[in-house]
Amino acid sequence: MLAMKTASHRWMQLTLAATGLAITAVANTGCQVTEAGQTLPSAYYIQDDIQYFAPGPEFKLQREAAAMKAYKSDLEAQQAARQAP
C-alpha cells in the first residue's frame, strides 16, 4: 500500500510540474495574434527588428493612368478623323 501511495504521489508531482512548465512556457512566449480582425503585436515588439519601406509614388497606378489617357486621346483622334471630310 505504501508503494502505491508513493507512486501516486510521485505521478501527481510530475503532472503538476509539467503543467506548471507548460503554463510558464505559454506565458513567456511572445507571439502575434489576430483578435477580432486586428493583428496585435507580440509581447516583444520593442525588441523586434525595424523594417523600413522607402516611400513610393503617391499615385500607385501611374502607368495605367497614362495608358488610359493615351487610349482616350487615340479614340478622340480617330473620331475626329472620321468626322472630318
Phi, psi and omega per residue, in radians:
M1 nan -0.639 -3.133
L2 -1.162 -0.682 3.136
A3 -1.137 -0.666 3.136
M4 -1.190 -0.692 3.124
K5 -1.142 -0.707 3.139
T6 -1.176 -0.728 3.123
A7 -1.145 -0.724 3.123
S8 -1.139 -0.716 3.127
H9 -1.141 -0.729 3.132
R10 -1.145 -0.724 3.120
W11 -1.098 -0.706 3.117
M12 -1.136 -0.701 3.111
Q13 -1.110 -0.772 3.120
L14 -1.116 -0.692 3.121
T15 -1.128 -0.785 3.116
L16 -1.136 -0.704 3.125
A17 -1.126 -0.751 3.130
A18 -1.151 -0.701 3.110
T19 -1.132 -0.766 3.110
G20 -1.100 -0.705 3.109
L21 -1.132 -0.720 3.123
A22 -1.135 -0.754 3.121
I23 -1.119 -0.728 3.120
T24 -1.113 -0.738 3.141
A25 -1.120 -0.734 -3.138
V26 -1.194 -0.699 -3.122
A27 -1.187 -0.534 -3.101
N28 -1.616 -0.022 -3.130
T29 -1.554 2.117 3.077
G30 -1.665 2.104 -3.138
C31 -2.452 2.714 3.116
Q32 -1.449 2.331 -3.106
V33 -2.194 2.751 3.041
T34 -1.960 2.100 -3.090
E35 -2.276 2.031 3.105
A36 0.962 0.715 3.102
G37 1.479 -0.055 3.118
Q38 -1.789 2.461 3.010
T39 -1.681 1.938 -3.090
L40 -1.657 2.532 -3.080
P41 -1.290 2.889 3.088
S42 -1.315 2.987 3.127
A43 -1.211 -0.302 -3.072
Y44 -1.939 0.602 -3.074
Y45 -1.166 -0.420 -3.141
I46 -1.225 -0.553 -3.140
Q47 -1.537 -0.084 -3.120
D48 -1.158 2.729 3.077
D49 -1.177 2.480 3.132
I50 -1.521 2.253 3.090
Q51 -1.859 2.323 3.134
Y52 -2.011 2.231 3.064
F53 -2.002 2.057 -3.127
A54 -1.097 2.513 -3.138
P55 -1.142 2.406 3.134
G56 -1.723 -2.970 3.118
P57 -1.173 2.620 -3.135
E58 -1.073 -0.805 -3.126
F59 -1.760 1.958 -2.992
K60 -1.307 -0.334 -3.065
L61 -1.915 0.745 -3.058
Q62 -1.088 -0.763 -3.129
R63 -1.141 -0.691 3.132
E64 -1.150 -0.711 3.128
A65 -1.141 -0.699 3.112
A66 -1.133 -0.696 3.121
A67 -1.143 -0.712 3.116
M68 -1.142 -0.686 3.118
K69 -1.142 -0.738 3.101
A70 -1.116 -0.711 3.113
Y71 -1.092 -0.769 -3.128
K72 -1.129 -0.720 3.125
S73 -1.173 -0.624 3.074
D74 -1.114 -0.747 3.113
L75 -1.093 -0.758 3.141
E76 -1.116 -0.690 3.113
A77 -1.143 -0.677 3.111
Q78 -1.165 -0.740 3.128
Q79 -1.145 -0.675 3.115
A80 -1.151 -0.650 3.131
A81 -1.191 -0.597 3.139
R82 -1.266 -0.632 -3.074
Q83 -1.378 -0.478 -3.134
A84 -1.416 2.152 -3.116
P85 -1.398 nan nan
